[in-house]
Amino acid sequence: MRTRTLLTSASAVLLAISLTACGQEARGGSRYRPDDGKGGTIGLAMPTKASERWIADGRNMAEQFKKAGYETDLQYGDDKVENQVAQLENMIAKGHRLLVVAAIDGSALTDVLDRAHDAGIRVISYDRLILGTANVDYYASFDNERVGELQGRYLVDRLGLGEPEKGADQEFNVELFAGSPDDNNTKYFWNGAMKVLRPYLDSGQLVVRSGQQRMSQATTLRWDGGTAQKRMDDLISKNYGDRKVDAVLSPYDGISIGVISALKSAGYSGKDLPVVTGQDAELASVKSIVRGEQTQTVFKDTRKLAAQAVRMGDAVLNGRKPKVNNTTDYDNGEKTVPAFLLKPVSVDRKNTDLLVREGYFTAGQLR
C-alpha cells in the first residue's frame, strides 16, 4: 500500500513538472508567472521629488492603479541610481506583480531587471526608455522627438526667421541646452529641435556665439536648474560682452528657470529677455510665462500618461496585449520596445488658458 502511494505521489510530481514545462514553453520559455487577473501590488519607481511633474506622475498612477483594483508601492529615488536600484530590489523581494519604472539612469538597471525577470515580474518603462536589457516589456511616453520639434519651431517662428536657404538678412544669437546625458529622452528632444534649427544654423541666421553646438557640450546632468544657471552665467560672461542673447533652446522648465536666473543676473529684464523654451508646463514656469519671462513650454498631460501606463499594466496582468502605436523607433540596444506615444502641445502666453480648460491648473494658480 505504501509503495503504491509513493508511486502515485511520484507520478503527480512528474505530471506537475511536465505541465509547468509546457506552460513555460507556451510562453516562449519565459519564467513569467501566469496572468491571474486583478489584485496584487504594483511597484512604481519614480526618479525624484525635486520636480513637481514626477510627484504628479507617481500620485496619478497610484490613484489610477488603485481604481483598477491593485495596491501600489510608490518610491522616489532622489536622483540617486543606487537608491532606485535598492528600491527595485526591495519590490522584487516583496513579490510585486509589475514594475513601472521612470529610470534615473536608463543604462544602470540591467542587473536588477534580470532579477525581476527571474522572479516573473513584468516591467513597463515609463517616459524614460530603459536601456541595455531585453527585460522591459513596454514603453509609455510622449512623442519625444516631436517635443524638440515644437521647441525648435517656436524659436524660429518667434524670431521671425525666413527660409534658411535664402541666407541671413539678420543674425540672431542662440544658445543651446540639452537634458541629462544619462536620460535616453535627451537625444530625442535634441534631435527633434536640431531637425528644425540646423538649417538656420548652417545658413547663419542663427549663431551660437559659444560655439557649443554638439549635444555633448550642451547636456545638463540630472536636468538640474542650478547646473544650467552656472553654465548660462559662463556662456554670457565669456561670449557676449555688448552682444545680446536672442534665444535659448531649453528642453525642460527647471533648466529654463535656471537660465532665466542667469540672464537676470546679467542685467536682462522684461522685453530684453530672450526667447526661452521649456517642457512639462510646471507651475513655476507657466506663471513665469504669464509674467512675460519664460516664453514657451511644452505641455505633456501626465494624467493621460499615467492612465496609459495603468491600461498597459492591467492588460499585461490579465493576459491581454496592450495597445501600442510605435513598434519601430525605440531600440534600447537589446530590443525594440513596443511603445505608446502621446502627443505634446506647445504653450505660450496666448494659450495658457488651455491648462485651465484641461483642469491641469486652476485659474487662481496661474495668477
PyMOL commands that set and color helices and strands:
alter all, ss='L'
color gray80, all
select helices_A, chain A and resi 2-26+52-67+81-93+110-118+144-159+164-166+185-203+215-218+221-223+225-239+253-265+270-272+283-291+302-317+353-357+364-366
alter helices_A, ss='H'
color red, helices_A
select strands_A, chain A and resi 41-46+71-76+98-101+122-126+138-142+172-176+206-207+247-249+275-276+296-299+339-342+345-348
alter strands_A, ss='S'
color yellow, strands_A
deselect
rebuild
show_as cartoon
